[in-house]
């Protein structure tokens, strides 16, 4: 959305000071305020001319004829892309808090993610959004084959995010194979106890081969290591794993953990009840519309850069007066979920960017050992 405007150093400094002042005060900015509070080393007349140029360029505007100027979405965009310097000290602060307050090895994943969201909300002052991990990129924790009926077997898969997936497969094909063998006198029809024993042995084999693998890779098992007596199951289980991989293979909407609404409601931009109601309705009832904006906005699966969407850049009308700062967390190059903060366009972007990136990095490091 950034306009193709070339700013000299003076105009950049005036834009930077105007945005900083407006973020701090929520009041339209006049040249007198910039002269008094920022060392611009130029006369008030020069600042007025500079602000006029920035207004004509679409980077500032006047809400009222007699008022000072405030940044436009395009002005914020140039400020974010060219003029800010994120604070390293703030990065250290949130990393220390996350490490001290989140007991990752013992805590349930959802509890840990919710704790991270609360810490991020308390430090940023904005609404925090953390998506639960994707099934397709979660890792296998345990797999079990269970006989549920005379001719049906259920495959149960538990991921490292403690999500459960299950599929049913039909044993009619296996029984047909056994019937043919019986006619040839090669085998007896297995009873239920024999099938249960075989399924347990087969489950142990599958766990040894697949535990720790990403769900999307479960169909890549080396079947050459399967003993001949279990070959009758090979095709069915292979098809079952392929179906499970296909079901989980495309990114899908997962629940968004939300924190910080109370903090954000203290901001003047959220003082209008009708606006707040539409945002809360989006957060609580229409997460399926919000989710692609948080997790699906990256163009590359390996992209871990912080993304900032400002005002009208957001496609969802209820948050077109807001800014969203987000980044993915993952395991290696595989994205699992996303961390974001939602606040007014009058956001302290340099802080929000650092806080989001540090939280995403922390979750990525922790997910690698989870």
C-alpha positions as CSV (number, residue, x, y, z in Angstrom):
1,X,0.0,0.0,0.0
2,X,3.0,2.3,0.5
3,X,2.8,5.3,-1.9
4,X,5.6,6.0,-4.3
5,X,6.7,9.1,-2.5
6,X,10.4,10.1,-2.3
7,X,11.1,11.9,1.0
8,X,14.3,13.8,1.8
9,X,15.8,13.5,5.2
10,X,13.9,16.6,6.5
11,X,10.6,15.2,5.4
12,X,11.4,11.8,6.9
13,X,12.3,13.5,10.2
14,X,9.1,15.5,10.2
15,X,7.0,12.4,9.4
16,X,8.8,10.4,12.1
17,X,8.2,13.1,14.7
18,X,4.6,13.6,13.7
19,X,3.8,9.9,14.0
20,X,5.7,9.6,17.3
21,X,3.8,12.6,18.8
22,X,0.4,11.3,17.6
23,X,1.1,7.8,19.0
24,X,2.0,9.3,22.3
25,X,-0.9,11.8,22.6
26,X,-3.7,10.7,20.3
27,X,-4.1,14.4,19.5
28,X,-3.7,16.0,16.1
29,X,-0.1,17.4,15.7
30,X,0.8,21.0,15.0
31,X,4.1,22.5,14.0
32,X,4.4,24.2,17.4
33,X,4.4,20.8,19.2
34,X,7.1,19.5,16.9
35,X,9.3,22.6,17.5
36,X,8.9,22.3,21.3
37,X,9.4,18.6,21.7
38,X,11.7,17.4,18.9
39,X,15.1,18.7,17.9
40,X,14.4,19.2,14.2
41,X,16.9,22.0,13.8
42,X,14.6,24.0,11.5
43,X,12.2,26.9,11.8
44,X,8.5,26.5,12.5
45,X,7.8,27.8,9.0
46,X,9.9,25.0,7.5
47,X,8.1,22.4,9.6
48,X,4.7,23.8,8.4
49,X,5.8,23.6,4.8
50,X,7.1,20.1,5.4
51,X,3.8,19.0,7.0
52,X,1.9,20.5,4.1
53,X,4.1,18.6,1.6
54,X,3.4,15.3,3.6
55,X,-0.3,16.1,3.6
56,X,-0.3,16.7,-0.2
57,X,1.6,13.4,-0.6
58,X,-1.2,11.5,1.3
59,X,0.9,10.7,4.4
60,X,-0.8,13.1,6.8
61,X,-4.3,14.6,6.9
62,X,-6.3,17.1,8.9
63,X,-9.4,15.6,10.7
64,X,-10.8,19.2,11.0
65,X,-9.9,22.4,9.1
66,X,-8.5,24.1,12.2
67,X,-6.8,21.0,13.7
68,X,-3.3,19.8,13.4
69,X,-2.4,16.7,11.3
70,X,-2.5,13.0,12.0
71,X,-0.9,10.2,10.0
72,X,-2.7,8.3,7.3
73,X,-2.4,4.6,6.7
74,X,0.2,5.4,4.1
75,X,2.1,7.6,6.5
76,X,2.1,4.7,9.0
77,X,3.3,2.4,6.3
78,X,6.3,4.5,5.5
79,X,7.0,4.9,9.2
80,X,7.0,1.1,9.7
81,X,8.9,0.2,6.6
82,X,11.6,2.9,6.7
83,X,11.7,5.0,9.9
84,X,11.6,2.8,13.0
85,X,14.2,0.9,15.0
86,X,12.9,-2.0,17.2
87,X,14.2,-2.1,20.7
88,X,16.6,-4.9,21.6
89,X,16.1,-4.4,25.3
90,X,12.3,-5.1,25.0
91,X,13.2,-8.3,23.2
92,X,15.3,-9.5,26.1
93,X,12.5,-8.5,28.6
94,X,9.8,-10.6,27.0
95,X,12.1,-13.6,26.4
96,X,13.1,-13.6,30.1
97,X,9.4,-13.4,31.1
98,X,8.4,-16.2,28.8
99,X,11.2,-18.5,30.0
100,X,10.5,-17.8,33.7
101,X,6.7,-18.0,33.6
102,X,6.0,-20.7,31.1
103,X,6.7,-24.2,32.3
104,X,6.9,-25.8,28.9
105,X,8.0,-29.4,29.7
106,X,5.2,-30.0,32.2
107,X,2.5,-27.7,30.9
108,X,-0.2,-28.6,28.4
109,X,0.3,-27.0,25.0
110,X,-2.9,-24.9,25.1
111,X,-2.0,-23.7,28.6
112,X,1.5,-22.6,27.5
113,X,0.1,-20.9,24.4
114,X,-2.5,-19.1,26.4
115,X,0.2,-18.0,28.9
116,X,2.3,-16.6,26.1
117,X,-0.7,-14.7,24.8
118,X,-1.3,-13.2,28.3
119,X,2.3,-12.1,28.7
120,X,2.3,-10.6,25.2
121,X,-1.0,-8.7,25.9
122,X,0.3,-7.3,29.2
123,X,3.5,-6.0,27.6
124,X,1.9,-4.6,24.4
125,X,-1.4,-3.3,25.8
126,X,-3.1,-4.7,22.7
127,X,-5.3,-7.7,21.9
128,X,-3.2,-10.8,21.5
129,X,-4.1,-13.6,19.0
130,X,-2.3,-17.0,19.1
131,X,-3.5,-19.8,16.7
132,X,-3.4,-23.4,17.9
133,X,-0.9,-25.5,15.8
134,X,-1.9,-27.0,12.5
135,X,-2.7,-30.7,12.5
136,X,-0.8,-31.2,9.2
137,X,2.4,-29.9,10.8
138,X,2.1,-31.5,14.2
139,X,4.1,-34.6,15.0
140,X,3.0,-38.1,15.8
141,X,3.1,-38.8,19.5
142,X,1.3,-42.2,19.5
143,X,-0.6,-44.4,17.1
144,X,-2.9,-47.3,17.9
145,X,-4.9,-49.9,15.8
146,X,-8.0,-51.1,17.6
147,X,-10.6,-53.6,16.4
148,X,-14.0,-52.0,16.9
149,X,-16.2,-54.5,15.0
150,X,-15.8,-57.9,13.4
151,X,-14.7,-56.4,10.1
152,X,-13.6,-52.9,11.1
153,X,-10.4,-51.5,12.5
154,X,-9.9,-48.0,13.9
155,X,-6.7,-46.1,13.5
156,X,-6.2,-43.6,16.4
157,X,-3.4,-41.0,16.0
158,X,-2.4,-38.6,18.9
159,X,-0.2,-35.7,18.0
160,X,2.4,-33.8,20.1
161,X,-0.2,-31.1,20.4
162,X,-2.5,-33.7,22.0
163,X,-5.0,-33.5,19.2
164,X,-6.6,-36.8,18.2
165,X,-7.4,-38.0,14.7
166,X,-9.2,-41.3,13.9
167,X,-10.2,-43.2,10.8
168,X,-12.0,-46.5,10.2
169,X,-10.8,-49.2,7.8
170,X,-12.7,-52.2,6.5
171,X,-11.3,-55.7,7.0
172,X,-13.4,-57.3,4.3
173,X,-10.5,-57.3,1.9
174,X,-8.3,-59.0,4.4
175,X,-11.0,-61.6,5.0
176,X,-11.4,-62.2,1.3
177,X,-7.7,-62.9,1.1
178,X,-7.9,-65.3,4.1
179,X,-10.9,-67.0,2.4
180,X,-8.8,-67.6,-0.7
181,X,-6.0,-69.0,1.5
182,X,-8.4,-71.3,3.3
183,X,-9.5,-72.8,0.0
184,X,-5.9,-73.5,-0.8
185,X,-5.3,-75.0,2.7
186,X,-2.7,-72.4,3.6
187,X,-4.2,-70.7,6.6
188,X,-6.9,-70.9,9.2
189,X,-9.3,-68.0,9.7
190,X,-7.9,-65.9,12.5
191,X,-10.1,-65.5,15.6
192,X,-10.6,-62.1,17.3
193,X,-7.8,-62.7,19.8
194,X,-5.4,-63.4,17.0
195,X,-6.4,-60.1,15.3
196,X,-6.0,-58.2,18.5
197,X,-2.5,-59.6,19.0
198,X,-1.6,-58.8,15.4
199,X,-2.9,-55.3,15.7
200,X,-0.9,-54.6,18.8
201,X,2.3,-55.9,17.2
202,X,1.5,-53.9,14.1
203,X,0.8,-50.8,16.2
204,X,4.2,-51.2,17.9
205,X,5.9,-51.5,14.5
206,X,4.1,-48.3,13.2
207,X,5.0,-46.4,16.3
208,X,8.7,-47.3,16.0
209,X,8.7,-46.2,12.4
210,X,6.5,-43.1,12.6
211,X,6.8,-41.6,16.1
212,X,8.1,-38.0,15.8
213,X,7.2,-37.6,12.2
214,X,5.1,-34.8,10.9
215,X,1.5,-35.9,10.3
216,X,1.8,-34.8,6.6
217,X,4.6,-37.4,6.1
218,X,2.9,-40.5,7.6
219,X,2.3,-42.1,4.3
220,X,6.1,-42.4,3.6
221,X,6.6,-45.5,5.7
222,X,9.1,-48.1,4.4
223,X,6.9,-51.1,4.1
224,X,9.8,-53.4,3.2
225,X,10.5,-53.8,6.9
226,X,7.1,-55.3,7.5
227,X,7.1,-59.0,8.3
228,X,5.4,-61.2,5.7
229,X,2.7,-62.3,8.2
230,X,1.4,-58.7,8.3
231,X,1.6,-58.0,4.6
232,X,-2.2,-58.6,4.4
233,X,-2.6,-55.3,6.4
234,X,-0.1,-53.3,4.4
235,X,-2.3,-52.0,1.6
236,X,-5.2,-51.1,3.8
237,X,-3.0,-49.3,6.4
238,X,-1.1,-47.5,3.7
239,X,-4.4,-46.3,2.2
240,X,-5.5,-45.3,5.7
241,X,-2.4,-43.2,6.3
242,X,-2.6,-41.6,2.9
243,X,-6.2,-40.6,3.7
244,X,-5.2,-39.2,7.1
245,X,-2.4,-37.3,5.4
246,X,-4.8,-35.9,2.8
247,X,-7.3,-34.9,5.5
248,X,-4.7,-33.0,7.4
249,X,-2.6,-31.9,4.4
250,X,-4.0,-28.5,3.7
251,X,-3.9,-25.6,6.3
252,X,-7.3,-25.4,8.0
253,X,-8.9,-23.1,10.5
254,X,-7.8,-23.8,14.1
255,X,-8.9,-22.1,17.3
256,X,-7.5,-18.7,18.1
257,X,-6.5,-18.0,21.7
258,X,-7.3,-14.4,22.6
259,X,-6.0,-12.2,25.4
260,X,-5.8,-8.5,26.3
261,X,-9.3,-7.3,25.3
262,X,-9.7,-5.5,28.6
263,X,-6.3,-3.7,28.1
264,X,-7.2,-2.6,24.6
265,X,-10.6,-1.2,25.7
266,X,-8.8,1.5,27.6
267,X,-7.5,3.0,24.4
268,X,-9.5,6.0,23.1
269,X,-9.9,4.4,19.6
270,X,-12.0,1.7,21.2
271,X,-14.3,4.1,23.2
272,X,-17.2,3.7,20.8
273,X,-19.4,0.8,21.9
274,X,-20.6,-0.1,18.4
275,X,-17.1,-0.4,17.1
276,X,-16.0,-2.5,20.0
277,X,-19.0,-4.8,19.6
278,X,-18.1,-5.6,16.0
279,X,-14.5,-6.3,16.8
280,X,-15.4,-8.6,19.7
281,X,-18.0,-10.4,17.5
282,X,-15.2,-11.0,15.0
283,X,-12.9,-12.3,17.6
284,X,-15.4,-14.6,19.3
285,X,-17.8,-15.6,16.6
286,X,-16.1,-15.2,13.3
287,X,-12.6,-16.6,13.9
288,X,-12.8,-18.5,10.6
289,X,-12.7,-15.2,8.8
290,X,-9.9,-13.8,11.0
291,X,-7.7,-16.9,10.9
292,X,-6.5,-16.6,7.3
293,X,-5.4,-13.1,7.9
294,X,-3.2,-14.1,10.8
295,X,-1.9,-17.4,9.6
296,X,-2.5,-17.4,5.9
297,X,-1.0,-14.0,5.0
298,X,2.5,-15.2,4.4
299,X,3.4,-16.1,0.8
300,X,6.1,-18.6,1.8
301,X,5.9,-21.5,4.2
302,X,9.3,-20.7,5.5
303,X,8.6,-17.0,5.9
304,X,9.2,-16.1,9.6
305,X,9.3,-12.3,9.1
306,X,6.9,-10.1,11.0
307,X,4.0,-8.9,8.9
308,X,2.3,-5.6,9.6
309,X,-1.1,-4.8,8.0
310,X,-2.4,-1.3,8.6
311,X,-5.9,0.1,8.5
312,X,-7.5,-0.3,5.0
313,X,-4.9,-3.0,4.2
314,X,-7.0,-5.3,6.3
315,X,-9.7,-6.9,4.2
316,X,-12.1,-7.3,7.2
317,X,-14.2,-4.2,7.7
318,X,-14.5,-4.4,11.5
319,X,-10.7,-4.0,11.8
320,X,-10.0,-1.5,9.0
321,X,-9.3,1.0,11.7
322,X,-6.8,-1.3,13.3
323,X,-3.3,-2.6,12.7
324,X,-2.3,-6.2,12.9
325,X,1.2,-7.3,13.6
326,X,1.8,-11.1,13.2
327,X,4.5,-13.8,12.7
328,X,4.4,-17.5,12.4
329,X,5.9,-20.0,14.9
330,X,6.9,-23.4,13.8
331,X,9.2,-26.4,13.9
332,X,12.3,-25.8,11.8
333,X,11.0,-24.6,8.4
334,X,7.5,-26.0,9.0
335,X,4.9,-23.4,10.1
336,X,2.7,-24.5,13.0
337,X,0.7,-21.4,14.0
338,X,0.8,-17.7,14.3
339,X,1.2,-15.0,17.0
340,X,-0.3,-11.6,16.5
341,X,-1.3,-8.3,18.2
342,X,-4.3,-6.3,17.1
343,X,-4.6,-2.6,18.1
344,X,-5.4,0.8,16.7
345,X,-3.4,2.2,13.8
346,X,-2.0,4.5,16.4
347,X,0.2,1.6,17.6
348,X,3.7,1.6,19.0
349,X,4.9,-0.4,16.1
350,X,8.5,-0.7,17.1
351,X,7.5,-2.3,20.4
352,X,4.7,-4.5,18.9
353,X,7.1,-5.9,16.2
354,X,9.7,-6.8,18.7
355,X,7.2,-8.4,21.1
356,X,5.5,-10.5,18.4
357,X,8.8,-11.7,16.9
358,X,10.3,-12.6,20.2
359,X,7.2,-14.6,21.2
360,X,7.1,-16.4,17.9
361,X,10.8,-17.2,18.2
362,X,10.3,-18.5,21.7
363,X,7.4,-20.8,20.7
364,X,9.3,-22.0,17.6
365,X,12.3,-23.0,19.8
366,X,10.1,-24.7,22.4
367,X,8.0,-26.5,19.7
368,X,11.2,-28.1,18.4
369,X,11.8,-29.9,21.6
370,X,8.1,-30.6,22.6
